[in-house]
Amino acid sequence: MDTQTQASEQVPMLATPQEEHQWLQQLVGEWTNEARMTMSSEPAETCLGSESVRSLGGLWILAEGRGEMPGGGSATMVMTLGYDPAKKRYVGTWVGSMMTHLWLYDGELDASGTVLTLNSQGPDMSPGAAPGKLARYRDVIEIKGADYRTLTSFCQGEDGNWQQFMTAHYRRTK
């Protein structure tokens, strides 16, 4: 076997964006957001932020957000989202400057094609939770229009019920 044949056999095929990847491209752009958060028994708080979303080869989106934290201070967040055809699932990550946990996403698009539900596991933030205890989380992205979407976050309680703790409204600026 010649060197050129060996090299071509070792190079993976370049991925071609599929319909599921194209769905993610509607998130690309500049956004402002207003989030309403409820942490435990404290009153809900409204925080403002912005997000810049770009495409990575038409297969992934990379979203970098900046915003206020409940109680004061600012934070930076980075989300990646893509689609894994082998798993037939949306996959991704989320990290924030306010914590050390790497959130891994696994999700699916609903039949309407407007709601992407992303499941994850992270630190249990309920009052009195033991250090290191994990809980199940769910982030739901809903496309409301070309320039408007929401992100609603839930945590599963000990009773198995999902408790909403945040809703963010995103509006495209360009």
C-alpha positions in Angstrom: 0.0 0.0 0.0 1.5 3.4 -0.9 1.7 6.3 1.5 -1.1 8.3 -0.2 -3.5 5.4 0.1 -2.6 4.9 3.8 -3.1 8.6 4.5 -6.5 8.7 2.9 -7.7 5.6 4.9 -6.7 7.3 8.2 -8.5 10.6 7.6 -12.1 10.5 8.8 -14.9 11.5 6.4 -15.9 15.1 6.9 -19.3 15.4 8.4 -22.1 16.9 6.4 -24.7 19.0 8.3 -28.0 17.2 8.5 -31.5 18.6 9.2 -30.9 18.4 12.9 -27.7 20.4 12.6 -29.5 23.0 10.5 -32.1 23.4 13.3 -29.4 24.7 15.6 -28.3 27.4 13.1 -31.4 29.4 13.9 -29.7 30.2 17.3 -26.8 31.9 15.6 -26.7 35.7 16.1 -26.5 38.3 18.8 -29.1 38.2 21.6 -30.2 40.0 24.7 -31.9 38.2 27.5 -34.0 38.8 30.6 -34.0 35.9 33.1 -36.3 35.4 36.0 -34.7 33.1 38.6 -36.0 31.6 41.8 -33.4 30.0 44.0 -34.9 27.9 46.9 -37.4 29.9 49.0 -36.0 33.3 48.1 -38.1 35.7 46.1 -37.6 35.6 42.3 -35.0 37.9 40.8 -34.7 39.3 37.3 -31.3 39.5 35.7 -30.2 40.9 32.3 -27.6 39.5 29.9 -26.5 39.0 26.4 -25.4 36.1 24.3 -23.3 35.7 21.1 -23.9 32.5 19.2 -21.8 31.3 16.3 -21.7 28.2 14.1 -18.8 25.8 14.1 -18.8 24.3 10.6 -22.6 24.1 10.4 -22.4 21.1 12.9 -22.2 22.8 16.2 -23.2 26.1 17.8 -21.0 27.9 20.4 -22.9 30.3 22.6 -21.1 32.7 24.9 -23.3 34.5 27.4 -22.6 37.3 29.8 -24.9 38.5 32.5 -25.9 39.4 36.1 -26.0 36.8 38.8 -28.9 36.7 41.4 -27.7 38.7 44.4 -25.2 40.7 42.3 -22.0 40.1 40.4 -21.5 39.1 36.8 -20.9 35.7 35.1 -19.8 34.3 31.7 -21.3 31.1 30.4 -20.4 28.9 27.4 -22.7 26.4 25.8 -22.0 24.0 22.9 -24.7 22.2 21.1 -24.6 19.7 18.2 -26.3 16.6 17.0 -24.9 13.1 17.1 -26.3 11.0 14.2 -25.1 7.8 15.7 -27.0 8.4 18.9 -29.8 10.2 17.2 -29.6 12.8 20.0 -28.6 16.4 20.5 -25.5 16.6 22.6 -23.5 19.5 24.2 -21.9 21.1 27.2 -22.4 24.1 29.5 -19.9 25.8 31.8 -20.2 29.0 33.8 -17.7 31.2 35.6 -19.7 30.8 38.8 -19.0 27.0 39.3 -16.6 24.2 38.5 -19.1 21.6 37.2 -19.1 20.7 33.5 -22.7 20.1 32.5 -23.1 17.4 29.8 -26.3 17.7 27.7 -28.3 14.9 26.0 -31.5 15.9 24.4 -34.2 15.7 21.7 -36.4 17.9 19.6 -40.2 17.6 20.0 -42.5 16.6 17.2 -43.4 20.3 16.5 -39.8 21.1 15.8 -39.8 24.1 18.1 -38.8 22.7 21.5 -35.4 21.2 22.3 -35.2 19.5 25.7 -31.7 19.0 27.1 -31.2 16.7 30.1 -28.2 16.9 32.4 -26.9 16.1 35.8 -25.3 18.6 38.2 -24.8 19.7 41.8 -28.0 19.4 43.9 -28.6 23.1 44.9 -31.6 22.4 47.1 -31.4 23.7 50.7 -29.6 21.2 52.9 -28.3 19.0 50.1 -25.2 17.0 51.0 -22.0 18.2 49.4 -21.3 16.3 46.2 -24.9 15.2 45.8 -26.1 15.3 42.2 -29.6 16.1 40.8 -31.2 15.8 37.4 -31.8 19.0 35.4 -33.6 19.9 32.3 -33.1 22.9 30.0 -35.8 23.6 27.5 -35.2 25.8 24.5 -38.3 26.9 22.7 -38.3 28.8 19.4 -41.1 31.4 19.6 -40.2 33.2 16.3 -37.2 34.0 14.2 -36.0 36.6 16.7 -37.4 35.3 20.0 -36.8 32.2 22.0 -37.0 31.1 25.6 -34.9 28.9 27.9 -36.6 27.4 30.9 -34.6 25.4 33.5 -36.0 22.7 35.8 -34.6 20.6 38.6 -36.0 17.2 39.6 -36.9 17.1 43.3 -36.6 14.1 45.6 -40.3 13.5 45.0 -39.7 13.0 41.3 -41.5 16.2 40.3 -39.7 18.8 38.1 -39.5 22.3 39.6 -39.0 25.3 37.3 -36.3 27.7 38.7 -35.5 29.9 35.7 -37.0 31.3 32.6 -35.0 33.5 30.2 -36.5 35.4 27.2 -34.0 35.9 24.4 -34.5 38.6 21.7 -32.3 38.8 18.7 -30.4 42.1 18.2 -28.7 41.2 14.9 
